[in-house]
Amino acid sequence: MASDIPLDAGTLMSTVLEGILYGFSILLFMGTIWSLTYKQHKKDINRPIVMVVILLWMLSTAHIIVNIIRIEYAFVKYRSTYPGGPAAFLADVTQQTYVLKHALYVLQTLLADGVVIYRCYVVWQSIWIIILPSMLWCSVAVTGVVGLYCASQSGSNSGDMSAQVLAPWVTAFFALTIATNLLSSGLLVYRIWSIESNVSTTRTTKSTMIPLMRVLMDTAVLYSVVLFIALICFVCSNNGEVVMLDMVMPIVSIAFYMVLVRIAITRNTRNYSNINIIRRTSNESRQESSRQNMKPLQVHLSQFNDGTPGFGKGNEDQLSPQAESV
């Protein structure tokens, strides 16, 4: 395999980088669970989203565990007994740990892309808008499953990642994943932007959806760039693909958590603004009521006093009401 990075060194590097990103994803995972459940009634908690968050955490956790097991097998358990040493063990695509770690990656990709497509449907409220993304998602599933099957059925001597049977399916999987992510995220961002543009002329408060739109764009670009680099490395038969692919697992979780945290912040900001508006309106109503109560009440009393000059007989036309302020 023509490469600037030895496979054993690349695997160690990828596991270290994945561990660093995994630690960051754990912090975001806890923050996401807190934002989804804090001060929320059980009936108000979005259980499907919570389940997706937990599944992403479980998949990324299982992936890094499998990576650690692969390193232990390659550098400790089979270091002296496997023909060719650790590099040959890591290049063997028929190993159960190899198939398992890539199966976890395929599952996480399908789960994350499926959630983005569902968001598109919710925002657009149209089944037609998600037909093409759904077709791409199905293609990702097919290429991922076929690629895993080809890897598991390859001979032990065909450990090269660019094997004739496996390479086309892996290339198609990466390309379709990038297309699905960019298309779904693009539709989602465009819909949010169009809604904001329509209501911006009538809104007097600051927009709370623009930050969310920026987070969606940033996460989509980050995920696509990492996948594109992995695709280039795979096509060029470079072991950097191993590093990038292992980094994708926590990056997917981080991107998903960032969007949910941003949504929670937006929701809390909107609720806080509504509370302030209600309080301000209530204070203004009380002040207006107080001002009305402080105005003098005028009572008009007509007095007829015979002993008062100008109010005797023959002077009835000079009668006038006397206003007394109370």
N, C-alpha and C positions, 0 to 999 in steps of 0.2 A: 504494500500500500504506500504509494508515494505521498509523503507527508513531512511537514516541518516539525510536527509534534509527535513524539513516540506515543503509542497508544496507552501504555501503562502510565506515563507521565500525564497525558491528557485526561485519563480517567481519575487520577488523584486530584488534578486541578479542578475538574468538573465537580467532584464530590465536595471539595472544600468550598467552592463558590456557591454550590447549591445549599450547603449548610448555612452559609452566611445569609443568603436570601431567605432560606427557610425560617431562620430566627426572626427576621424582619416580618415575614408573613404571619408568624405566630402572634406577634404584637398586634398586627392589623386584624387578625382573626378575633382576638379577644375584644378589640375595640369595636369590631363589627357586631359581634354578639351583644355587646353592651348597648350599642346604639339601637339595635333591633328590639331589645327587650326592656330597656330601662324605662321605668314609669309607664309601662304599657300593660293594659289588661290582657289576660290570656286570650280573650276573644279578638283583640286588636292586633296580636302578633301575627306577622306574615309567616305562617309555618312553612310553606313551600320554599321561600327564600332562605329561611333558617336551615332547612334540610340541605339545600344546595351548598350553603356556606360550610356546613359540617362535612358534607361529602367531599368538597374540594380540599378541606383540611385533611381528611382521612386519606385521600388519594396522594396528596403531596407527602404526607408522613410515611405512607407505605412505600412510596418511590425512593425516598432517601434511605429508608431502612434496607431496601433491596440493594441499593447502591453500596451501602456499607458492607452488606453480606458479600457482594461480588468482590469488593476489595479484599475482604478477609480471605475469601476462597483463593483469589489470584495470588496474593502476596504472602499468605501464611499457610493455608491448608494444602494447596496444590502447587506451591512454589517450586518444589523439587521433583514432583511426580508427574506433572502435566507436561506432555511433549511441547517444547518450545518456550516454556516458562510462562510468566504472568501475561506477557503481551499476547501470546497465542491463546491463552484461556479467555482473555477479554475480547479477542477477535472472533471467538467461536459463537456464531449466532444461534446455534442449536442449544446452548446452555439454557436451562430453565430460568435462571435469574435474568438472562438477557431478554427472553420472550416476555417474562412477567413485568419487567420495568417498562418495556415499550407498550405492553398492554395497558398498564396504568396511565401512561402518557396519552394513548388513544382515547381512553375513557374520559380523562380530564378534558381533553380537547373537545370531544363531543358534548360533554356537559356544559362547558363554558360557552361554546358557540350556540348551543341550543337555547341557553338563557338569553343571549343577545338577540337571537331571532324572535323569541317570545316577547322581549321588550319592544321590538319593532312592531309586532302585531298589536300590543297594548297601546302604543303611542299612535299608530296609524289607524287602528280599528278597521283594518281591511285584510282579508285573507289573501287577496291578490298580490299585495305588496311583498309578501313573504314567500311567494311560490319559488322564485329563483334562489333566494337564500336557502330554502328548504331542500331544493334539489342539490345544491352544492353541499349542504350538510349530509345528505344521504350519500353523495359521492365520497365525501371524506370518510364516512363510516365504512363504505365498501372497500376503498383502497387501504384503509387501516387494517381491517380484518384480513384481507387477502395478503397484505404485507406480513402480518404476524404469522399467518399460516405458511407462507413461503419460507419464512425464517425458521419456523419450527420443523419444517420438512427438509431443510437443506442438510447436506452431508456435513460431517464433522470437519472435513478438510476444506470446506468452502466458507471459511470464516471471513472472507473479504466482504466488506460492507457494500462494495460495488459489484456484487455478483449479478450475472446477467438476468436472473429471474427476479431478484429482489429489488434491484435498483429502480426500474421503471415505476413500481408501485410506491416506493418511498418518495420518489420525486413527485409523482402525482399527488400523494398525500400532502406533502408540504405546500405545493402550489395551490391545491384546492382549499387548504386551511387558510392560507393567506387571502385568497379571493373571498372566502366566506366571511372572514373577520372584517376585511375592508368594506365589503358591500353592506353587511348588516350594520356595522358601526356608522358607515356613511349615511345610510337611510335614517338611522336613529338621530344622528346629529343634525341632519338636514331638517327633519320634522320638528325638533326642538327649536332650531333657529327660525324656521318659518312661523311657528306659533309665537315666539318672542317678538318677531318683527311685526306681527299683526296687532299685538296688544301693547307694544311699547309706546305707541302714540297716545293711548288713553290711560296708561298707568302713571301714577304720580310717585310711587315708591321705587326703590332700586330693585332691579331684576335679581331674582335668586336662582334662575335657571342657567344663566351664562356661565357661572363657575362649574356647574354640572356638565355643561356642554364641553368645556375645556378639559375636564377630567376624562370624559369619554374619548375625546380626540387624542389626548396624551397617551392613554392606556392602549388605544387601538394602534397608534403609530409605534409605540414601544414594542408591543407584541408582534406586530408585522415585521419590524426591522430585525428583531431577534430571529424570527422564523426565516426571513430572507437570507440572513447571514448563514444560518444552519443549512439552508438549501444550497447556497453557493459552495459552502464547504463540502457538502455531500457530493455535488456534481463534480467538484474538483478533486475528489478522493482525499480530502484533508481531514485529519483527526480532530480539527477544531469543531467539527460537527458534533462530536461527543460532548464537548464542553458546552456548546450553545444549547444542545438539546436538553441536557440536564438542568440548565439554568431556566429553561422554559417552564418547567413544572412550578417552581415557586413564583415565577413572574405572572403566570396565569392567575394564581390565587391572589397575589398582591393587586393585580389590576382589578379583579372582581371585587375585592374588599374595598379598594379605594372608591369605586363607584358607589357602593352601598353606604359607606361612611359619608360621602358627599351628599347623597340623597337624604340621609338622616339629618345632616347639618342644615340642608335646605328646608326640610320639613320643620325642624325646630326653630329656625330663623323666621319662617313664615308664621308659625304659631305665636312666636314672641311678638312679631309685628302686629298680628291681629289682636293680641292682648293689649298692646300699647294703644292701638286705635280705639278699642272698647273703653279702656280706662280714660283716654283723652276725651272721648265723646261723653262719658259719664261725668267727668269733671266739668266740662263745658256746660252740660245740662244743669248740674247743681249750681254753678255760678250764675247761669241765666235765671234759674229759679230764685236764687237769693236776691238778685238785683230786682226782680219783680216784687218780691216781698218787702223790699226796703222802700218802694215808692209810696208816697202819702196817699191814703185813701180819702177821697173827697166825698162828703155827704152833703147834699143840698137840702136844707130845711127852710121852709117858708114860715116866717113868724109874723103874726098880726098883733101888734101891740098898740092898744088904744092910747096908752099914755105917752107914746113916743111921738114927737113932732113929725108931721107928714104922714102919720098912719091913722088920723081921725076921720070922722065923717066928712064927706065932701072931698076927700083926698085919696080915694081908692085907686086912682090912676097912677099914684106915685108908689104903689106897693112894689117892692122888689125883693127877690129872695136873698137871704144872707148866707154866704158860704162859710162853713166852718171846717177847718182842717183838723182831722183826727190823727 
